[in-house]
Amino acid sequence: MNGCIPNDDLKWNQNKINVIWKKCEEFYEDYGVQVDPRLLLAIIVEEGTGSFNTSSDNKAGDGGNGPEANFEVDCEKAVDLLGGKIIAYVTFHGAFSKARAEAYDNRRAGIKDYDDILHYLNWETPRLSFISKTFISGVYADDNSWNSGVRKIYSEFAYDDAAAKYTEYVKGLEKDTFEKNARKEGIQVTTDVEFKESKNGRDSQRKLNNEYTIIGVIPDKY
């Protein structure tokens, strides 16, 4: 991968891998939820820039967030985003899956006959942010098929069906994981979230592609 990365600050080495493991361990110690570092490595490969692309200042050519040269900051933002979605998934996976099944039955383009946590991470769904102390809904990637690439790479790094098995791990966490961690950090939340289909799919260049995703709409006031 390093051969395709022109910026030396974004090239990969063992120290960056160690940072990922350290940040995931710290998240587990703080919130009792294991963010799989191999999933983060799969995301790095899928992103293809050497970064988790968390910089809102250094925009990518397509207008989305771009590479963050400070890897400690980059990794902290990525773990916050992914970990916050993973924790929310404990509470919302049932409603998310129900909306996905209904959209599939209605033959909506882009909706598969299954879902796992990677769909939830990919699409516009609720999460906790422990950095900003907020409860918000957002995407990890605008490309609605981003999850497919990550799923394949994750299995190569871990084991077959890694995403499905990790999904089962998260679904098996204590049911109050979401509320407990929100309360711990003083984040006001609601479980009154509407999950529904949205024709907001985009390709890897962020162009609308007439496909659907499932989004989670948080009420303005709660």
MOVENQUI-V649334 format. One record per residue. PHI is phi in radians with two decimals (* if undefined). PSI is psi in whole degrees, 0 to 359 (999 if undefined). OMEGA is omega in whole degrees, -180 to 180 (* if undefined). Layout:
# MOVENQUI-V649334
phi->(PHI PHI)
psi->(PSI PSI)
omega->(OMEGA OMEGA)
This chain:
# MOVENQUI-V649334
phi->(* -1.02 -1.13 -1.71 -1.93 -1.29 -1.47 -1.06 -1.13 -1.72 -1.20 -1.70 -2.66 -1.10 -1.07 -1.16 -1.10 -1.09 -1.08 -1.03 -1.07 -1.12 -1.12 -1.19 -1.12 -1.11 -1.11 -1.11 -1.09 -1.38 -2.19 1.25 -2.23 -1.53 -1.48 -1.23 -1.08 -1.20 -1.15 -1.12 -1.10 -1.10 -1.15 -1.01 -1.14 -1.12 -1.13 1.37 -1.90 1.55 -2.31 -1.38 1.00 -1.81 -1.43 -1.51 -1.55 -1.68 -1.23 -1.31 -1.07 -1.57 1.67 -1.44 -1.05 -2.01 -1.08 -1.86 -1.23 -1.42 -1.19 -1.01 -1.16 -0.99 -1.20 -1.08 -1.13 -1.14 -1.15 -1.10 -1.16 -1.19 -1.08 -1.15 -1.27 -1.06 -1.12 -1.14 -1.06 -0.95 -1.50 -1.80 -1.08 -1.14 -1.18 -1.10 -1.14 -1.09 -1.15 -1.12 -1.09 -1.15 -1.17 -1.15 -1.07 -1.52 1.01 -1.33 -1.03 1.59 -1.71 -1.54 -1.52 -2.68 -2.53 -2.48 -1.14 -1.20 -1.09 -1.12 -1.14 -1.19 -1.58 -1.37 -2.32 -1.19 -2.67 -1.55 -2.02 -1.41 -1.35 -1.66 1.00 -2.32 -2.05 -2.40 -2.05 -2.94 -1.71 -1.59 -2.37 -1.20 -1.10 -1.23 -1.81 -0.90 -1.05 -1.16 -1.14 -1.11 -1.04 -1.13 -1.18 -1.02 -1.13 -1.18 -1.36 -1.92 -2.90 -1.00 1.03 -1.02 -1.11 -1.13 -1.25 -1.18 -1.03 -1.13 -1.03 -1.15 -1.12 -1.56 -1.20 -0.95 -1.10 -1.64 -0.99 -1.14 -1.12 -1.11 -1.28 -1.11 -1.11 -1.02 -1.69 1.22 -1.71 -1.37 -2.32 -2.48 -1.73 -1.48 -1.95 -1.67 -1.79 -2.70 -1.29 -2.55 -1.47 -2.09 -1.06 -2.33 -1.53 -1.18 -1.73 1.19 -1.62 -1.01 -2.17 1.17 -1.82 -1.93 -2.35 -1.85 -2.03 -1.97 -1.76 -1.55 -1.07 -1.10 -2.16 -2.72)
psi->(324 332 340 3 108 331 119 327 338 355 154 148 176 328 320 323 319 322 317 312 319 314 322 322 317 321 319 317 324 321 357 21 129 111 118 117 335 330 319 321 321 321 319 315 317 320 320 7 353 0 161 0 56 1 120 350 319 83 146 168 334 3 351 179 146 187 139 115 330 103 326 315 315 311 321 317 318 316 323 314 309 314 321 326 319 316 319 327 329 319 322 1 326 313 323 312 323 316 322 316 319 320 323 316 331 8 43 129 137 349 123 174 16 164 154 187 337 327 316 319 321 311 179 90 160 149 159 142 114 345 311 356 49 162 112 167 132 174 163 318 139 327 113 349 7 323 330 316 317 319 315 313 321 317 324 323 329 277 167 140 34 319 318 319 324 324 316 323 312 318 338 359 162 137 337 13 317 305 320 315 327 315 319 322 4 32 124 127 169 150 4 69 133 122 130 164 150 132 66 14 143 156 187 346 11 22 137 136 13 19 166 157 176 129 154 118 117 131 150 322 132 999)
omega->(-177 -179 -179 -177 -176 -177 -178 -180 -177 179 -173 177 -177 -179 179 176 178 179 179 -180 -179 -179 178 177 180 179 179 180 -178 -168 176 -180 -179 169 -175 -180 178 174 178 177 178 179 178 -180 -180 179 171 -178 -173 -177 171 178 -178 -175 175 178 -180 -175 174 -179 -179 178 179 176 -177 -177 175 -174 178 -171 177 179 -180 -177 179 178 -179 180 177 -179 -178 -180 178 176 -179 179 178 -179 178 -179 -167 -174 -179 180 178 -179 178 179 178 -180 179 179 178 178 178 175 178 -180 178 -180 -177 -180 177 169 174 -174 -180 173 -179 178 -176 -166 -176 -175 -176 176 167 168 179 176 -178 -179 -178 173 -172 176 -179 -179 162 180 178 178 -174 177 178 -178 -178 178 180 -179 -179 -178 179 178 179 -180 -174 -179 -180 178 -179 -178 180 -179 177 176 180 176 -177 180 -179 178 180 -173 -179 -177 -179 -177 -178 -179 175 180 180 -177 178 -179 178 -177 172 173 179 -178 179 175 -176 177 177 179 -176 -178 178 176 -176 176 179 177 179 -174 179 176 -175 167 172 180 176 -176 177 180 -179 -179 177 *)
